[in-house]
Amino acid sequence: MSNRIDEHRISLRDNAVRFARDQLSMDIAASDRAGTFHRDGWQKCAEFGLISMAIPKDRGGAGAPLSDLLTVMEGLGYGCEDLGLLFSLNAHLWTVAMPLAIHGTPEQRLRFLPGLMDGSLIGANGSTEEEAGSDVFSMRTHAVRDGDSYILNGSKTYITNAPIADLCVIYATVDPTLGPLGITAFLVETTNPGIELSSPLEKMGMRTAQMGRITLKDCRVPADAILGREGRGVKVFESAMEHERGCILATTLGAMSRSLEACITHARKRRQFGQPIGKNQAISHRIADMKVNLDAARELVYRVGRLKDAGKDAMMEAACAKLFVSETYTKFSLDALRIYGAQGYLADSPTERELRNSIASVIYSGTSDIQRNIIASELGL
Ligand SMILES: Cc1cc2nc3c(=O)[nH]c(=O)nc-3n(C[C@H](O)[C@H](O)[C@H](O)COP(=O)(O)OP(=O)(O)OC[C@H]3O[C@@H](n4cnc5c(N)ncnc54)[C@H](O)[C@@H]3O)c2cc1C
């Protein structure tokens, strides 16, 4: 049985690597420098089935186990150097498409899910505000009921996909005195009057993913634009975050595997003091530690997949995965750069780009400190 699963996973991963190499290859240095979002790559990933794969069958998706999707994500991260594109797709999947599949009404699902799955619609999740980052439920964006509609006012920032989004999940409070119990999720189309999307914000890494602000000025949406129920936005948010924290870093497992192989090759080839640098334990032990940390990171990600596939809660395990994989990824990327020396420090080198990309991972979907807070609270502290 377990051999069959292994073979199935190997074939899924190999297929994803082949697809990424054939269909998603590009001049990544130039794209990264220019901050180019590859819409054609987005479309190809959607046609490959990436978005629909884990959406349940009764919601129109393929209903594959989450563990299979994680395997595909890992393969894409190995075969595709455009980590920004994969990050954009993950944000879209975990914080818009999946919450809509889980919490949406039949009408909402019918209206938006096909487009979110086939690549024609791009989703963005608007929770963070200038004054509400880690303390996200202190948000000021508010929604006031007016007859059959709500009027939204406020501003969201650092939102992945915002400059190019078609559909946003906007979190707003219907009553600030209620705290988290006032938070409500709304589905807002970007063609709606009163919603403005900024141009992309320049950032250090993940430059091919577009990040921006969303401003809502007297933005009127129908009452049936609520995702879930009024005052139950935290539930939608938490379920989106459980998926996102647990799964968004699966692509980085592939990226780290690719980097590890490159480091081993370099450590064998590069000679100093008359021998390959890999003959020094300072280098070989660093590479051994990279391998161990990558294997441990992989286990934590797939543990989330197994739990969710068994219909279990994985809030703490998702926070453990997010914390360990992001911290591993940043240290791993710095270690790779050390192994390459000055060559790895050059602008546009894969190691330099990977290090810049990796740093974002200790911030998005909740910083490492916030993951520790979640784990501690789940442990009853
Ligand atoms: C690449 C990227 C993509 C993003 N995409 C999105 C998106 O699509 N949608 C969205 O809504 N947001 C998005 N964000 C925003 C992200 O969710 C926030 O940046 C994050 O929640 C942290 O908020 P902050 O940046 O305001 O930091 P702050 O909350 O100001 O934190 C600053 C520092 O204080 C620490 N800190 C704060 N409170 C505590 C505490 N209680 N205990 C211990 N330490 C604490 C933090 O860990 C951090 O080190 C994205 C961010 C990045 C970098």
The ligand as an SDF file (V2000), in Angstrom:
LIG
                    3D

 53 58  0  0  0  0  0  0  0  0999 V2000
    5.0690   39.1310    0.6510 C   0  0  0  0  0  0  0  0  0  0  0  0
    3.8910   39.4760    1.5160 C   0  0  0  0  0  0  0  0  0  0  0  0
    2.6120   39.1760    1.0730 C   0  0  0  0  0  0  0  0  0  0  0  0
    1.4900   39.5250    1.8470 C   0  0  0  0  0  0  0  0  0  0  0  0
    0.2320   39.2640    1.3500 N   0  0  0  0  0  0  0  0  0  0  0  0
   -0.8520   39.6300    2.0770 C   0  0  0  0  0  0  0  0  0  0  0  0
   -2.1740   39.4040    1.5530 C   0  0  0  0  0  0  0  0  0  0  0  0
   -2.3550   38.8460    0.4620 O   0  0  0  0  0  0  0  0  0  0  0  0
   -3.2460   39.8160    2.2850 N   0  0  0  0  0  0  0  0  0  0  0  0
   -3.0920   40.4330    3.4940 C   0  0  0  0  0  0  0  0  0  0  0  0
   -4.1050   40.7690    4.0990 O   0  0  0  0  0  0  0  0  0  0  0  0
   -1.8530   40.6610    4.0060 N   0  0  0  0  0  0  0  0  0  0  0  0
   -0.7390   40.2870    3.3350 C   0  0  0  0  0  0  0  0  0  0  0  0
    0.5250   40.5230    3.8330 N   0  0  0  0  0  0  0  0  0  0  0  0
    0.6650   41.2250    5.0980 C   0  0  0  0  0  0  0  0  0  0  0  0
    1.0490   40.2930    6.2430 C   0  0  0  0  0  0  0  0  0  0  0  0
   -0.0390   39.4840    6.6060 O   0  0  0  0  0  0  0  0  0  0  0  0
    1.5360   41.1760    7.4040 C   0  0  0  0  0  0  0  0  0  0  0  0
    2.7250   41.8130    6.9650 O   0  0  0  0  0  0  0  0  0  0  0  0
    1.7920   40.3860    8.6620 C   0  0  0  0  0  0  0  0  0  0  0  0
    0.5990   39.9190    9.2200 O   0  0  0  0  0  0  0  0  0  0  0  0
    2.5540   41.2180    9.7240 C   0  0  0  0  0  0  0  0  0  0  0  0
    1.9780   42.4700    9.9020 O   0  0  0  0  0  0  0  0  0  0  0  0
    2.9140   43.7760    9.8340 P   0  0  0  0  0  0  0  0  0  0  0  0
    3.7540   43.6720    8.6280 O   0  0  0  0  0  0  0  0  0  0  0  0
    2.0430   44.9660    9.9870 O   0  0  0  0  0  0  0  0  0  0  0  0
    3.8940   43.6640   11.0800 O   0  0  0  0  0  0  0  0  0  0  0  0
    3.5650   44.0860   12.5950 P   0  0  0  0  0  0  0  0  0  0  0  0
    2.3120   43.4690   13.0460 O   0  0  0  0  0  0  0  0  0  0  0  0
    3.7320   45.5590   12.7320 O   0  0  0  0  0  0  0  0  0  0  0  0
    4.7630   43.3620   13.3610 O   0  0  0  0  0  0  0  0  0  0  0  0
    6.0600   43.9500   13.4910 C   0  0  0  0  0  0  0  0  0  0  0  0
    6.9000   43.0370   14.3700 C   0  0  0  0  0  0  0  0  0  0  0  0
    6.2890   42.9130   15.6750 O   0  0  0  0  0  0  0  0  0  0  0  0
    6.0850   41.5390   15.9890 C   0  0  0  0  0  0  0  0  0  0  0  0
    4.8540   41.4020   16.7730 N   0  0  0  0  0  0  0  0  0  0  0  0
    3.6740   42.0550   16.5980 C   0  0  0  0  0  0  0  0  0  0  0  0
    2.7700   41.6400   17.4970 N   0  0  0  0  0  0  0  0  0  0  0  0
    3.3730   40.6810   18.2500 C   0  0  0  0  0  0  0  0  0  0  0  0
    2.9640   39.8600   19.3340 C   0  0  0  0  0  0  0  0  0  0  0  0
    1.7320   39.9180   19.8340 N   0  0  0  0  0  0  0  0  0  0  0  0
    3.8620   38.9790   19.8530 N   0  0  0  0  0  0  0  0  0  0  0  0
    5.1190   38.9090   19.3550 C   0  0  0  0  0  0  0  0  0  0  0  0
    5.5720   39.6660   18.3270 N   0  0  0  0  0  0  0  0  0  0  0  0
    4.7050   40.5440   17.7900 C   0  0  0  0  0  0  0  0  0  0  0  0
    5.9690   40.8420   14.6310 C   0  0  0  0  0  0  0  0  0  0  0  0
    6.2860   39.4800   14.7360 O   0  0  0  0  0  0  0  0  0  0  0  0
    7.0030   41.6190   13.8190 C   0  0  0  0  0  0  0  0  0  0  0  0
    8.2850   41.1210   14.0700 O   0  0  0  0  0  0  0  0  0  0  0  0
    1.6560   40.1720    3.0920 C   0  0  0  0  0  0  0  0  0  0  0  0
    2.9550   40.4530    3.5530 C   0  0  0  0  0  0  0  0  0  0  0  0
    4.0550   40.1140    2.7780 C   0  0  0  0  0  0  0  0  0  0  0  0
    5.4400   40.4430    3.2880 C   0  0  0  0  0  0  0  0  0  0  0  0
  1  2  1  0
  2  3  1  0
  2 52  2  0
  3  4  2  0
  4  5  1  0
  4 50  1  0
  5  6  2  0
  6  7  1  0
  6 13  1  0
  7  8  2  0
  7  9  1  0
  9 10  1  0
 10 11  2  0
 10 12  1  0
 12 13  2  0
 13 14  1  0
 14 15  1  0
 14 50  1  0
 15 16  1  0
 16 17  1  0
 16 18  1  0
 18 19  1  0
 18 20  1  0
 20 21  1  0
 20 22  1  0
 22 23  1  0
 23 24  1  0
 24 25  2  0
 24 26  1  0
 24 27  1  0
 27 28  1  0
 28 29  2  0
 28 30  1  0
 28 31  1  0
 31 32  1  0
 32 33  1  0
 33 34  1  0
 33 48  1  0
 34 35  1  0
 35 36  1  0
 35 46  1  0
 36 37  1  0
 36 45  1  0
 37 38  2  0
 38 39  1  0
 39 40  1  0
 39 45  2  0
 40 41  1  0
 40 42  2  0
 42 43  1  0
 43 44  2  0
 44 45  1  0
 46 47  1  0
 46 48  1  0
 48 49  1  0
 50 51  2  0
 51 52  1  0
 52 53  1  0
M  END
$$$$
